[in-house]
């Protein structure tokens, strides 16, 4: 499927099969806000759990937290969000459409990347087995030219943003002759800063109400609880605090389904370390997180690191793990070396000490922090869009199959009586009821069994168990595999064991 078509298919499939609905749809929806349906909520929960197990359950020195969404307003002064959580926006005067100026420039560079990919594909075809990609990338004049141009643009963008030189960001857009993707017009306004936090009020009367913000990230809930957790958990550095939860951002442009939402969920982990050790921990978490992503089996070639040119106000090193979404490589997770910025700043604004006594060094200090931060909705989109495939079968017919990693699939097995008579439904129901204690099961007796298989394929159910007349005789069933459509005759116990093994967390996470 072409990328554009795939993305359309992702949207319609997500809706049709109960994964994602537009929010308050009966009122025509709310821009960039979505609801997860009966299938989506299960996939999302499984993804969250997959992350939680890898981060909290498997690490002796990482614990969890669930901080409130509403926080004391000074939190956001200290964190820098009140003053610096801005995106540069630009309007097109003709189409009246609003864009993020940095995204316009990044998309321009993305097009150069696509050109490079095309050259590589062409050359790979021409040279066949003798093709050396690394050599081609470093020597082909056209490719080198594209790369140098892209790097130079990103460098300049990074510098201008860092220096708040919005005039230069506009100049860059003009020099690159970037036009409005909608109208083709190059008639741009000046670039302005726009704060992304949603404000709200606490209190009954307008006069006494306190101005609050809906948290734009979950991280600050962790920082303000650093000492609570460290003391009550008797934690020794290095240790981490992990949290999943909603975050809110008044995004300027939100047109990519659940990639960029105004209300979304983050899964963040702040790892507290002694100052001076940030370089090695940064390398450690980069590697560990990439391995975790690879464990889904979506293809290592679909991930890459992108080092930040422009560092946020709190960071001394930062990179993104990018994923190849249907609309190109984009950020999926951020890994940031946040120094002691957050804790020091909260010390300053609160007047409370946020220090750690290091028994080895025999001194007090403000720990440094290494952050891993991933959007759960983006992870959902990555897994879902990669899994959705349209296949042509041997008999010429086509099937839609959602090849979700079995460990996170909403339903692990569908139990299907071959026909709705001869006592088969009763046996199948009994089997489904037994399996429910160990895994998510669905029972379906409607329609011909072939159609039921297709429906389960489209829902991403990795296994089907079919109960037929032979089951009545010898208690064996047919186990059908979603990906290969192969079928095996097994006892019920054997079938259950196969499914348990294929869906067990440990068999997926052991990879990392
Ligand atoms: P972007 O550059 O795409 O706006 P960001 O760099 O601002 O993202 P971070 O502040 O590093 O993002 O947030 C960490 C993670 O949270 C991101 O990697 C992403 O997966 C997720 N995330 C951020 N903003 C959104 C959003 N509006 N909708 C969905 N997920 C988001």
Boltz pocket constraint, residues with backbone or C-beta under 6 A from the ligand:
constraints:
  - pocket:
      binder: B
      contacts: [[A, 217], [A, 249], [A, 251], [A, 258], [A, 259], [A, 260], [A, 261], [A, 262], [A, 264], [A, 265], [A, 266], [A, 331], [A, 332], [A, 333], [A, 334], [A, 373], [A, 374], [A, 375], [A, 376], [A, 377], [A, 378]]
      max_distance: 6.0
